[in-house]
Amino acid sequence: MAITLNDIKIGRADKYDRMVIDTFVRKSALLAAMPFDNCISPSGGSTLTYGYIRLKTSPAAEGRAINSDYTASAATKESVTTDLQIMGGKYEIDRVLAEAAPDEIAFQTEEKIQATVNRYHWLFVNGDKNNPTEFDGIAKIVEGSVTDFDGSGIDLSTMSTANALKITEALDTAILAMKERPTYILANSKAIVKIQSAAKTLGYITQAEDAFGRPVRAYDGIPMIDLGRYYNEDLGSDTEIIGIDDASGKTDIYLVALSMSGVHGITLKGDKAISSRLPDFSGAGAVKSGDVEFVAGLAVKNTRAIARIKGVQVQATLGALGSLTVTAALNKVTVTPKKPKIGNAYYYATDSVSISAPAANTAINTSVYAPLPANGVIALSANGFVRVVEVDSTSLLPIATGQSQYTA
């Protein structure tokens, strides 16, 4: 049976539960549009496994002459199993804070929902079921299929009519190769801006609306969605869900057709996909916890419900960093130019010895560099060094840098 998160929300009697599910839907256009097969019901064990048949290639059809026979051919399919994954998190809040700031519980709940949505987005694209808490994402499923296209010859780091024609031709080719018209084009924000620029260069662009009537950028009427960022525990920082390779400036663009015969979600039987619990301050204890939980997976019943344009260059690579003029004084640093270019930001690092310039085409380490305040006021010790780096605000790739020493 196909069900959407909005259907699950309507079936809930509790007002708080409906609010939580509604927030999931508003935070994710992907989840809002995705149909779910809510059929998983563990029995005789603790497995949450979903099995299905995936169509890989369609059978051929041909003509035949009188007294001749057809050449045998068959559709290629494979048996696939995938497991539901439990994702979410817990927050803790002191009863005094809950009473002094009643909105704090709502704030913590919403932030936990956003983190859970980001987790599902990450798995949807990058998941690998060889990891016990993941399912296979579309990047792994589409690899090597007939709708996995090479975009290495497309360079959108500088826009021209020729480059615009290349990306629009690639998108049109991918759309026509798919089993059905895609529901969404999925890319990072920089790639979406580049596609939009290409459409403007060629004199056309379209706009669509999401489920709540909000305008979204579109290509040929297909909404383009940025799945956002996900907190990577290994890196200790946010990372783009559909990333850009630092060294090459290349990224991937995905197209997905959401349907029960193409790409769809899977979840528990009934309306148990999303659950949440509020902190209970009725009992003893100063600190109580609340949580949000989402149980879901992904099924791709036809590989042609996904297409990928792989290795599209969206940002230029630098042979060397540009120069900034940095002047250090007592607890203040002045940078020339005073403001970074639009879309960039200044970061700084201090040390008692000279600081090496960061490598070109490698994101800066945010455990070393911190955002430079607009007024330039930072803590500087006598004879200390300060290095300022201008970076791309999204990728944190360095663009220009300069260093100065403060001498008392």
KEKE-3310 file (N, C-alpha, C; in steps of 0.2 Angstrom, whole numbers, plus 5000, padded with zeros to 4 digits):
npx = (5004:5003:5008:5009:5019:5011:4998:5000:5001:4988:4981:4985:4980:4985:4989:5002:5010:5005:5011:5024:5026:5022:5032:5043:5038:5038:5051:5058:5057:5058:5054:5041:5035:5037:5031:5028:5030:5021:5024:5031:5033:5039:5041:5043:5056:5069:5071:5071:5068:5066:5060:5062:5059:5070:5070:5082:5086:5075:5065:5069:5060:5055:5053:5047:5050:5039:5038:5049:5057:5056:5070:5075:5073:5074:5068:5080:5082:5084:5084:5082:5086:5083:5086:5076:5081:5084:5083:5087:5086:5091:5087:5091:5085:5084:5073:5071:5075:5066:5054:5057:5060:5049:5048:5059:5059:5051:5060:5072:5066:5063:5075:5081:5073:5076:5090:5087:5080:5091:5099:5092:5092:5106:5108:5099:5106:5120:5121:5126:5124:5133:5137:5131:5121:5115:5107:5107:5111:5105:5117:5125:5116:5114:5126:5135:5124:5112:5108:5117:5127:5141:5148:5160:5165:5159:5160:5156:5161:5165:5153:5146:5139:5141:5145:5133:5124:5130:5127:5113:5109:5114:5106:5093:5095:5097:5084:5075:5080:5075:5064:5051:5045:5056:5053:5061:5076:5091:5104:5118:5119:5127:5128:5115:5113:5122:5115:5104:5110:5114:5102:5097:5106:5104:5091:5080:5070:5062:5049:5044:5032:5032:5025:5019:5016:5026:5038:5050:5066:5067:5070:5065:5052:5054:5057:5071:5081:5090:5098:5104:5115:5124:5129:5144:5151:5164:5172:5169:5162:5150:5145:5142:5128:5127:5141:5155:5170:5185:5198:5196:5185:5173:5156:5141:5125:5109:5094:5077:5063:5049:5039:5028:5033:5045:5056:5054:5050:5051:5043:5037:5023:5007:5005:5017:5029:5035:5040:5039:5044:5040:5049:5046:5041:5035:5039:5052:5069:5080:5084:5077:5073:5069:5064:5066:5061:5063:5059:5064:5067:5074:5068:5072:5064:5066:5080:5080:5073:5081:5093:5110:5121:5138:5152:5152:5160:5159:5166:5180:5197:5211:5228:5236:5235:5227:5232:5231:5231:5236:5236:5241:5237:5236:5226:5218:5214:5217:5211:5214:5206:5193:5181:5176:5173:5156:5148:5159:5170:5180:5192:5202:5218:5228:5245:5260:5271:5276:5263:5259:5253:5237:5233:5230:5214:5209:5199:5198:5203:5192:5195:5206:5205:5195:5179:5182:5178:5168:5172:5185:5191:5201:5210:5226:5243:5258:5271:5265:5258:5246:5235:5225:5212:5203:5189:5178:5161:5153:5160:5171:5184:5200:5204:5211:5225:5234:5247:5252:5262:5261:5269:5272)
npy = (4994:5011:5026:5042:5054:5064:5058:5050:5059:5065:5054:5054:5057:5064:5081:5086:5076:5077:5089:5087:5078:5086:5095:5087:5086:5099:5102:5095:5093:5082:5071:5075:5073:5059:5043:5030:5013:5005:4992:4984:4973:4966:4949:4935:4938:4951:4958:4970:4969:4972:4965:4964:4965:4971:4979:4979:4980:4982:4971:4966:4970:4964:4963:4950:4938:4928:4911:4912:4914:4923:4931:4925:4935:4943:4952:4960:4957:4958:4951:4960:4965:4975:4985:4993:5008:5015:5031:5047:5056:5061:5074:5084:5093:5105:5107:5119:5128:5124:5129:5143:5146:5143:5140:5133:5118:5116:5122:5113:5101:5104:5106:5094:5086:5092:5088:5074:5073:5077:5067:5056:5061:5061:5047:5043:5047:5044:5032:5016:4999:4990:4996:4995:5003:5009:5011:5006:5019:5031:5034:5023:5013:5017:5017:5013:5009:5010:5023:5031:5044:5051:5066:5073:5081:5093:5109:5120:5130:5142:5152:5150:5151:5139:5130:5131:5125:5112:5107:5108:5099:5087:5086:5085:5073:5064:5065:5060:5047:5041:5030:5036:5053:5063:5067:5076:5086:5083:5091:5100:5117:5125:5119:5120:5134:5135:5128:5135:5147:5143:5141:5154:5160:5154:5159:5155:5149:5140:5140:5132:5125:5120:5108:5116:5128:5136:5145:5137:5134:5128:5116:5114:5113:5104:5103:5109:5103:5106:5096:5100:5100:5089:5083:5077:5065:5060:5070:5080:5091:5100:5094:5095:5086:5081:5082:5093:5089:5094:5095:5094:5101:5096:5089:5079:5077:5072:5064:5059:5049:5048:5035:5021:5011:5015:5024:5024:5026:5015:5009:5006:4995:5002:5018:5021:5027:5039:5044:5053:5059:5069:5078:5073:5081:5078:5069:5065:5072:5083:5085:5081:5071:5071:5065:5061:5051:5042:5029:5021:5017:5014:5010:5005:5001:5001:5003:5013:5023:5032:5044:5049:5063:5063:5070:5084:5099:5113:5122:5132:5127:5131:5137:5144:5153:5169:5185:5193:5209:5210:5217:5218:5223:5229:5217:5217:5215:5220:5219:5220:5219:5226:5219:5203:5195:5193:5179:5174:5172:5178:5170:5166:5162:5160:5160:5157:5156:5158:5155:5142:5145:5139:5125:5126:5122:5114:5111:5122:5119:5119:5117:5124:5136:5150:5160:5177:5190:5204:5217:5214:5212:5202:5190:5194:5190:5197:5198:5188:5178:5181:5173:5177:5170:5171:5162:5151:5152:5141:5129:5131:5132:5139:5155:5167:5173:5180:5186:5192:5199:5203:5215:5221)
npz = (5000:4996:5004:5010:5020:5023:5023:5034:5044:5044:5050:5063:5080:5090:5093:5095:5089:5076:5073:5073:5062:5052:5052:5047:5034:5029:5030:5020:5004:4996:5005:5007:4994:4992:4990:5001:5005:5017:5025:5033:5045:5059:5063:5073:5076:5075:5063:5050:5036:5019:5004:4986:4968:4957:4941:4929:4915:4901:4890:4873:4858:4842:4824:4813:4800:4789:4793:4801:4817:4833:4840:4856:4870:4886:4900:4911:4928:4946:4962:4977:4993:5007:5022:5034:5042:5058:5063:5071:5086:5103:5115:5129:5143:5155:5169:5174:5164:5155:5160:5161:5148:5138:5124:5121:5121:5109:5100:5102:5098:5084:5079:5080:5072:5059:5059:5058:5046:5037:5039:5033:5020:5017:5017:5007:4996:4997:5004:5010:5011:5017:5028:5044:5049:5038:5022:5004:4994:4981:4973:4973:4968:4955:4949:4935:4927:4913:4914:4919:4917:4909:4914:4912:4902:4904:4908:4919:4927:4921:4913:4897:4880:4873:4884:4891:4882:4883:4896:4896:4886:4891:4902:4896:4888:4899:4905:4895:4894:4905:4914:4917:4918:4928:4945:4953:4951:4958:4967:4972:4979:4972:4959:4955:4954:4943:4933:4932:4928:4915:4909:4908:4900:4888:4886:4892:4906:4919:4932:4947:4959:4977:4988:4997:4990:4988:4979:4968:4960:4943:4930:4914:4919:4930:4946:4955:4967:4982:4993:5004:5019:5029:5045:5047:5057:5057:5051:5059:5056:5046:5030:5012:5006:4992:4986:4982:4973:4980:4974:4960:4958:4954:4952:4955:4947:4950:4944:4949:4949:4957:4963:4965:4957:4954:4962:4979:4996:5011:5025:5042:5046:5045:5054:5059:5056:5060:5076:5092:5108:5122:5134:5151:5165:5176:5185:5197:5196:5189:5175:5160:5146:5128:5112:5095:5081:5066:5056:5042:5024:5008:4992:4975:4962:4948:4939:4929:4935:4940:4936:4933:4931:4930:4937:4933:4931:4942:4948:4947:4947:4957:4953:4961:4976:4978:4984:5000:5010:5025:5041:5057:5074:5091:5097:5086:5069:5052:5036:5019:5003:5013:5014:5010:4993:4987:4992:4998:5012:5027:5036:5050:5058:5072:5079:5088:5080:5063:5051:5040:5023:5017:5007:4990:4983:4993:5006:5020:5037:5050:5063:5065:5059:5061:5059:5054:5064:5059:5063:5065:5078:5088:5098:5101:5104:5110:5097:5090:5077:5063:5052:5038:5028:5013:5009:5000:5004:5005:5001:5008:5002:5000:4993:4993:5003:5017:5028:5044:5057:5074:5083:5099)
capx = (5000:5007:5006:5014:5019:5005:4993:5002:4999:4981:4979:4987:4975:4988:4991:5010:5012:5004:5015:5031:5026:5021:5038:5047:5036:5040:5059:5060:5052:5059:5050:5034:5033:5039:5027:5031:5026:5021:5022:5036:5030:5044:5038:5048:5063:5070:5074:5066:5070:5061:5063:5058:5062:5072:5071:5088:5085:5069:5066:5069:5055:5058:5049:5050:5047:5035:5041:5055:5055:5059:5076:5073:5076:5070:5070:5085:5080:5087:5081:5085:5084:5086:5083:5074:5085:5081:5087:5084:5091:5088:5089:5090:5083:5083:5066:5071:5075:5059:5049:5059:5059:5044:5049:5065:5057:5049:5066:5076:5062:5063:5082:5082:5069:5081:5095:5085:5079:5097:5102:5089:5094:5112:5107:5096:5111:5126:5121:5129:5121:5138:5137:5125:5116:5114:5104:5110:5108:5105:5123:5127:5112:5114:5133:5136:5118:5111:5106:5123:5130:5148:5148:5167:5167:5155:5163:5151:5165:5164:5147:5146:5133:5144:5144:5126:5121:5132:5123:5105:5109:5115:5100:5088:5097:5095:5077:5072:5082:5072:5057:5046:5047:5058:5050:5066:5083:5094:5110:5120:5117:5132:5126:5108:5114:5125:5110:5100:5113:5114:5095:5096:5111:5100:5085:5074:5070:5055:5049:5039:5030:5032:5018:5016:5015:5032:5042:5057:5069:5065:5072:5059:5046:5056:5060:5078:5081:5097:5097:5107:5121:5124:5134:5149:5155:5171:5175:5168:5159:5145:5147:5136:5126:5129:5147:5160:5177:5189:5204:5194:5179:5167:5150:5136:5118:5104:5087:5074:5056:5046:5033:5029:5036:5052:5060:5050:5052:5048:5043:5034:5016:5003:5007:5022:5035:5038:5037:5042:5042:5041:5052:5041:5044:5030:5042:5058:5074:5080:5085:5073:5075:5064:5067:5062:5063:5061:5061:5063:5072:5073:5068:5072:5062:5068:5086:5079:5070:5086:5099:5115:5126:5143:5158:5151:5164:5155:5170:5187:5203:5216:5235:5239:5230:5228:5235:5227:5235:5234:5239:5240:5238:5234:5219:5214:5217:5214:5212:5213:5200:5189:5176:5177:5168:5150:5148:5165:5170:5186:5193:5209:5221:5234:5250:5266:5276:5273:5258:5259:5247:5233:5234:5224:5209:5208:5195:5202:5202:5189:5197:5212:5203:5188:5177:5185:5173:5167:5176:5192:5194:5203:5215:5233:5248:5264:5275:5261:5256:5239:5234:5218:5211:5197:5186:5171:5157:5150:5165:5177:5190:5203:5204:5217:5227:5239:5249:5255:5264:5259:5274:5270)
capy = (5000:5017:5031:5048:5057:5068:5053:5048:5065:5065:5048:5054:5061:5069:5087:5086:5071:5080:5095:5084:5075:5091:5098:5083:5087:5106:5102:5091:5092:5075:5067:5077:5070:5052:5038:5025:5006:5004:4985:4980:4971:4961:4943:4930:4941:4958:4960:4975:4968:4972:4961:4966:4963:4977:4979:4982:4981:4980:4966:4969:4968:4964:4960:4943:4936:4922:4905:4913:4914:4928:4929:4925:4940:4943:4958:4958:4959:4955:4951:4964:4966:4981:4985:4999:5011:5019:5037:5052:5058:5063:5080:5084:5100:5106:5109:5127:5131:5123:5134:5150:5147:5138:5138:5129:5112:5116:5123:5107:5096:5106:5105:5087:5084:5094:5083:5068:5074:5078:5060:5053:5064:5058:5040:5043:5048:5041:5026:5009:4994:4987:4999:4992:5008:5012:5007:5008:5026:5031:5034:5016:5009:5020:5016:5008:5008:5014:5030:5034:5047:5054:5073:5075:5086:5099:5114:5126:5135:5149:5151:5152:5148:5132:5127:5130:5120:5105:5105:5107:5093:5082:5085:5082:5066:5060:5065:5055:5040:5038:5026:5041:5060:5064:5071:5081:5086:5084:5094:5105:5124:5128:5116:5122:5140:5135:5126:5141:5152:5140:5142:5161:5161:5152:5163:5152:5146:5139:5140:5127:5126:5114:5106:5122:5134:5140:5144:5133:5134:5122:5115:5111:5111:5099:5106:5107:5103:5106:5092:5103:5098:5084:5084:5071:5064:5058:5076:5085:5097:5099:5093:5094:5079:5080:5086:5095:5087:5100:5095:5095:5106:5092:5086:5075:5079:5067:5065:5054:5048:5045:5031:5014:5007:5017:5026:5025:5024:5010:5010:5001:4994:5007:5025:5021:5029:5044:5045:5058:5060:5075:5078:5072:5084:5076:5065:5067:5073:5090:5085:5076:5070:5070:5062:5061:5045:5041:5023:5021:5014:5016:5004:5007:4995:5001:5008:5019:5028:5036:5045:5053:5066:5062:5073:5090:5104:5118:5128:5132:5125:5137:5135:5147:5157:5176:5189:5198:5213:5209:5221:5216:5228:5226:5213:5219:5213:5224:5216:5224:5223:5226:5214:5197:5195:5190:5172:5172:5174:5178:5165:5168:5158:5163:5156:5161:5156:5159:5150:5141:5146:5133:5122:5127:5117:5109:5115:5124:5115:5124:5117:5128:5143:5153:5166:5183:5195:5210:5222:5212:5211:5195:5190:5193:5191:5201:5194:5183:5179:5180:5172:5177:5167:5171:5156:5151:5151:5134:5123:5132:5131:5145:5159:5171:5173:5185:5185:5198:5198:5209:5216:5226)
capz = (5000:4996:5009:5011:5027:5025:5025:5041:5049:5045:5054:5070:5084:5095:5090:5095:5084:5069:5072:5072:5055:5047:5051:5043:5027:5027:5030:5015:4998:4994:5009:5006:4988:4992:4992:5006:5006:5024:5025:5037:5052:5061:5066:5075:5076:5075:5057:5047:5030:5014:4998:4980:4962:4953:4934:4927:4908:4898:4885:4866:4854:4835:4819:4811:4793:4789:4794:4805:4824:4836:4845:4863:4875:4892:4904:4916:4934:4951:4969:4981:5000:5010:5028:5037:5047:5063:5063:5075:5091:5109:5118:5136:5145:5163:5170:5175:5157:5151:5163:5160:5141:5135:5117:5121:5119:5102:5097:5102:5093:5077:5077:5080:5066:5054:5059:5056:5039:5034:5039:5028:5014:5016:5016:5001:4990:4998:5009:5008:5016:5020:5035:5047:5050:5032:5016:4998:4991:4973:4970:4973:4964:4948:4946:4929:4924:4907:4915:4922:4911:4910:4913:4913:4897:4905:4913:4921:4931:4918:4908:4890:4876:4872:4890:4893:4878:4885:4902:4894:4882:4896:4906:4891:4887:4905:4906:4890:4895:4911:4913:4917:4919:4934:4950:4955:4949:4965:4966:4977:4978:4967:4953:4954:4952:4937:4928:4931:4923:4908:4906:4907:4895:4882:4885:4895:4913:4922:4940:4949:4966:4981:4991:5001:4986:4988:4972:4968:4954:4940:4923:4910:4924:4935:4952:4956:4975:4985:4999:5010:5022:5034:5050:5047:5063:5055:5049:5064:5053:5041:5023:5008:5004:4986:4987:4976:4975:4981:4970:4953:4957:4950:4956:4952:4947:4950:4943:4952:4948:4963:4961:4968:4952:4953:4968:4984:5003:5014:5032:5046:5045:5049:5054:5064:5053:5064:5083:5096:5115:5125:5141:5156:5171:5181:5190:5200:5192:5186:5168:5157:5139:5123:5106:5088:5078:5060:5053:5035:5020:5001:4987:4968:4958:4941:4939:4925:4938:4943:4931:4935:4926:4934:4936:4930:4934:4944:4951:4944:4952:4958:4953:4967:4980:4978:4990:5005:5014:5032:5046:5064:5079:5097:5097:5080:5062:5047:5030:5013:5004:5019:5014:5004:4988:4988:4993:5001:5019:5029:5041:5053:5063:5076:5082:5090:5075:5056:5049:5032:5019:5016:5000:4985:4981:4999:5011:5026:5043:5054:5070:5065:5056:5064:5055:5056:5065:5054:5066:5065:5084:5090:5103:5098:5109:5107:5093:5087:5070:5062:5045:5036:5022:5010:5007:4997:5011:5005:5001:5012:4998:5000:4987:4994:5009:5019:5035:5048:5064:5079:5088:5104)
cpx = (5004:5004:5011:5014:5013:4999:4994:5000:4992:4978:4981:4982:4978:4991:4999:5013:5011:5009:5022:5031:5026:5028:5043:5045:5039:5048:5062:5055:5053:5054:5043:5031:5033:5033:5031:5026:5027:5019:5026:5033:5035:5040:5043:5055:5064:5072:5068:5068:5064:5064:5058:5062:5064:5073:5077:5088:5078:5070:5066:5063:5058:5052:5052:5046:5043:5040:5048:5052:5058:5066:5074:5077:5072:5073:5075:5082:5084:5083:5085:5082:5087:5083:5081:5080:5082:5086:5083:5089:5087:5091:5088:5089:5082:5076:5066:5071:5069:5054:5051:5059:5055:5045:5055:5064:5055:5056:5071:5073:5063:5070:5084:5078:5074:5087:5093:5083:5086:5100:5099:5091:5101:5112:5104:5101:5117:5127:5124:5128:5126:5139:5131:5119:5114:5110:5107:5107:5108:5112:5126:5123:5113:5121:5133:5130:5117:5110:5111:5128:5137:5147:5155:5169:5163:5158:5159:5155:5165:5158:5148:5140:5135:5143:5137:5123:5123:5128:5116:5105:5110:5109:5094:5089:5095:5087:5073:5074:5079:5066:5051:5049:5050:5054:5054:5072:5086:5102:5112:5119:5121:5130:5120:5109:5117:5120:5106:5103:5113:5107:5094:5100:5107:5093:5079:5075:5063:5055:5043:5037:5031:5025:5015:5015:5021:5036:5048:5059:5068:5069:5067:5054:5048:5059:5067:5079:5088:5095:5100:5114:5119:5130:5138:5153:5162:5175:5174:5165:5153:5148:5141:5134:5128:5136:5151:5167:5182:5195:5201:5188:5173:5162:5146:5129:5114:5097:5083:5066:5053:5040:5034:5032:5043:5055:5054:5053:5049:5048:5039:5026:5012:5005:5013:5029:5039:5035:5041:5039:5044:5045:5046:5044:5039:5034:5049:5064:5074:5081:5081:5075:5069:5068:5063:5065:5060:5063:5059:5068:5071:5073:5068:5070:5063:5074:5085:5075:5075:5091:5104:5120:5132:5149:5158:5155:5160:5159:5177:5192:5208:5223:5238:5234:5232:5231:5230:5232:5232:5239:5237:5242:5236:5227:5215:5218:5213:5216:5210:5212:5197:5184:5177:5172:5162:5150:5154:5165:5178:5187:5201:5211:5227:5239:5256:5272:5272:5268:5258:5253:5243:5234:5228:5220:5208:5205:5199:5199:5198:5191:5203:5210:5196:5186:5180:5179:5173:5171:5183:5195:5195:5208:5222:5238:5254:5269:5272:5259:5249:5239:5227:5218:5204:5195:5179:5167:5154:5155:5170:5184:5193:5204:5210:5219:5233:5241:5252:5257:5263:5265:5272:5275)
cpy = (5006:5022:5036:5050:5061:5064:5051:5053:5065:5060:5049:5059:5066:5075:5088:5082:5074:5085:5092:5081:5081:5095:5094:5085:5094:5106:5099:5090:5085:5070:5069:5074:5062:5048:5032:5018:5004:4997:4981:4979:4965:4955:4938:4932:4948:4961:4965:4975:4968:4969:4963:4964:4970:4975:4983:4984:4979:4975:4969:4966:4969:4962:4953:4942:4930:4916:4906:4914:4920:4926:4930:4931:4941:4950:4955:4961:4955:4955:4955:4964:4972:4982:4992:5001:5015:5025:5042:5054:5060:5070:5080:5092:5100:5109:5116:5130:5130:5128:5141:5151:5142:5135:5134:5122:5111:5117:5117:5102:5098:5105:5098:5084:5086:5090:5076:5068:5074:5071:5056:5055:5061:5051:5039:5043:5044:5035:5020:5004:4990:4990:4997:4997:5012:5008:5010:5014:5026:5031:5027:5012:5011:5018:5011:5006:5012:5021:5034:5037:5051:5062:5076:5081:5092:5103:5120:5131:5142:5147:5154:5149:5140:5128:5126:5125:5113:5103:5103:5100:5087:5080:5082:5075:5062:5059:5060:5048:5037:5034:5031:5048:5060:5069:5077:5080:5087:5086:5098:5112:5127:5125:5119:5129:5140:5133:5132:5146:5150:5142:5149:5163:5159:5155:5160:5149:5145:5139:5135:5129:5120:5113:5111:5128:5138:5139:5141:5134:5127:5122:5111:5109:5106:5103:5104:5108:5102:5102:5095:5100:5093:5084:5077:5071:5063:5065:5081:5091:5095:5098:5092:5087:5077:5085:5088:5093:5093:5100:5097:5100:5103:5090:5082:5078:5073:5069:5058:5054:5044:5042:5024:5009:5009:5018:5027:5023:5018:5011:5005:5001:4999:5014:5026:5024:5034:5044:5050:5057:5066:5074:5077:5075:5082:5072:5068:5068:5080:5090:5079:5076:5069:5068:5062:5055:5044:5034:5022:5018:5017:5010:5008:5001:4995:5006:5014:5024:5033:5038:5050:5056:5067:5066:5080:5095:5110:5124:5127:5130:5130:5134:5138:5152:5165:5179:5193:5202:5213:5213:5220:5221:5225:5223:5215:5217:5217:5220:5220:5219:5221:5220:5209:5198:5192:5183:5169:5174:5174:5174:5167:5162:5162:5158:5160:5160:5157:5153:5149:5142:5139:5131:5124:5121:5111:5114:5116:5120:5120:5123:5121:5135:5144:5159:5172:5188:5201:5216:5221:5211:5204:5196:5189:5194:5194:5196:5188:5184:5178:5179:5173:5174:5169:5165:5156:5149:5144:5129:5124:5132:5138:5148:5163:5171:5178:5184:5191:5196:5204:5209:5222:5231)
cpz = (5000:5000:5009:5018:5028:5027:5032:5046:5050:5050:5061:5074:5088:5091:5089:5089:5077:5067:5070:5064:5050:5046:5047:5036:5025:5027:5024:5009:4995:4998:5008:5000:4988:4994:4996:5005:5013:5026:5030:5044:5054:5065:5067:5075:5076:5069:5054:5040:5025:5007:4992:4974:4959:4946:4932:4919:4905:4892:4878:4863:4846:4830:4817:4804:4794:4789:4798:4812:4827:4840:4852:4867:4881:4896:4910:4923:4940:4958:4973:4988:5003:5017:5030:5041:5052:5064:5067:5080:5097:5111:5125:5138:5152:5164:5171:5169:5154:5154:5161:5152:5138:5128:5116:5118:5112:5098:5096:5097:5086:5074:5076:5073:5060:5053:5056:5048:5035:5034:5034:5021:5012:5014:5009:4995:4991:5002:5006:5013:5019:5027:5038:5049:5044:5027:5010:4996:4984:4970:4969:4968:4957:4945:4941:4925:4917:4908:4919:4917:4913:4908:4913:4908:4898:4910:4914:4925:4928:4913:4902:4886:4875:4878:4892:4889:4880:4891:4900:4890:4886:4900:4902:4889:4893:4906:4901:4891:4901:4909:4913:4919:4926:4939:4952:4952:4956:4963:4972:4975:4972:4960:4951:4951:4944:4931:4927:4927:4916:4905:4904:4901:4888:4881:4888:4902:4915:4929:4941:4957:4970:4984:4995:4997:4986:4982:4973:4961:4950:4933:4919:4914:4929:4940:4953:4964:4977:4992:5005:5012:5028:5039:5050:5053:5062:5054:5055:5062:5048:5034:5019:5006:4997:4985:4981:4978:4975:4976:4963:4952:4954:4955:4952:4952:4946:4948:4946:4950:4953:4962:4964:4963:4950:4959:4973:4991:5005:5022:5036:5044:5049:5048:5059:5062:5057:5071:5087:5103:5118:5132:5146:5163:5177:5187:5193:5195:5189:5178:5165:5149:5134:5117:5100:5085:5071:5057:5046:5031:5013:4997:4980:4964:4951:4941:4934:4928:4941:4937:4935:4930:4931:4932:4932:4934:4935:4947:4948:4950:4952:4957:4959:4970:4978:4984:4994:5008:5021:5037:5053:5069:5085:5097:5092:5074:5057:5040:5024:5007:5011:5020:5008:4999:4990:4987:4996:5009:5021:5035:5044:5057:5066:5078:5084:5085:5068:5054:5042:5029:5017:5009:4996:4984:4987:5004:5017:5032:5048:5062:5071:5063:5059:5059:5058:5058:5061:5057:5067:5072:5086:5095:5100:5104:5106:5103:5090:5080:5069:5054:5043:5029:5019:5007:5004:5003:5011:5005:5006:5009:4998:4993:4987:5001:5011:5026:5038:5055:5068:5083:5093:5104)
residu = (MET:ALA:ILE:THR:LEU:ASN:ASP:ILE:LYS:ILE:GLY:ARG:ALA:ASP:LYS:TYR:ASP:ARG:MET:VAL:ILE:ASP:THR:PHE:VAL:ARG:LYS:SER:ALA:LEU:LEU:ALA:ALA:MET:PRO:PHE:ASP:ASN:CYS:ILE:SER:PRO:SER:GLY:GLY:SER:THR:LEU:THR:TYR:GLY:TYR:ILE:ARG:LEU:LYS:THR:SER:PRO:ALA:ALA:GLU:GLY:ARG:ALA:ILE:ASN:SER:ASP:TYR:THR:ALA:SER:ALA:ALA:THR:LYS:GLU:SER:VAL:THR:THR:ASP:LEU:GLN:ILE:MET:GLY:GLY:LYS:TYR:GLU:ILE:ASP:ARG:VAL:LEU:ALA:GLU:ALA:ALA:PRO:ASP:GLU:ILE:ALA:PHE:GLN:THR:GLU:GLU:LYS:ILE:GLN:ALA:THR:VAL:ASN:ARG:TYR:HIS:TRP:LEU:PHE:VAL:ASN:GLY:ASP:LYS:ASN:ASN:PRO:THR:GLU:PHE:ASP:GLY:ILE:ALA:LYS:ILE:VAL:GLU:GLY:SER:VAL:THR:ASP:PHE:ASP:GLY:SER:GLY:ILE:ASP:LEU:SER:THR:MET:SER:THR:ALA:ASN:ALA:LEU:LYS:ILE:THR:GLU:ALA:LEU:ASP:THR:ALA:ILE:LEU:ALA:MET:LYS:GLU:ARG:PRO:THR:TYR:ILE:LEU:ALA:ASN:SER:LYS:ALA:ILE:VAL:LYS:ILE:GLN:SER:ALA:ALA:LYS:THR:LEU:GLY:TYR:ILE:THR:GLN:ALA:GLU:ASP:ALA:PHE:GLY:ARG:PRO:VAL:ARG:ALA:TYR:ASP:GLY:ILE:PRO:MET:ILE:ASP:LEU:GLY:ARG:TYR:TYR:ASN:GLU:ASP:LEU:GLY:SER:ASP:THR:GLU:ILE:ILE:GLY:ILE:ASP:ASP:ALA:SER:GLY:LYS:THR:ASP:ILE:TYR:LEU:VAL:ALA:LEU:SER:MET:SER:GLY:VAL:HIS:GLY:ILE:THR:LEU:LYS:GLY:ASP:LYS:ALA:ILE:SER:SER:ARG:LEU:PRO:ASP:PHE:SER:GLY:ALA:GLY:ALA:VAL:LYS:SER:GLY:ASP:VAL:GLU:PHE:VAL:ALA:GLY:LEU:ALA:VAL:LYS:ASN:THR:ARG:ALA:ILE:ALA:ARG:ILE:LYS:GLY:VAL:GLN:VAL:GLN:ALA:THR:LEU:GLY:ALA:LEU:GLY:SER:LEU:THR:VAL:THR:ALA:ALA:LEU:ASN:LYS:VAL:THR:VAL:THR:PRO:LYS:LYS:PRO:LYS:ILE:GLY:ASN:ALA:TYR:TYR:TYR:ALA:THR:ASP:SER:VAL:SER:ILE:SER:ALA:PRO:ALA:ALA:ASN:THR:ALA:ILE:ASN:THR:SER:VAL:TYR:ALA:PRO:LEU:PRO:ALA:ASN:GLY:VAL:ILE:ALA:LEU:SER:ALA:ASN:GLY:PHE:VAL:ARG:VAL:VAL:GLU:VAL:ASP:SER:THR:SER:LEU:LEU:PRO:ILE:ALA:THR:GLY:GLN:SER:GLN:TYR:THR:ALA)
# end
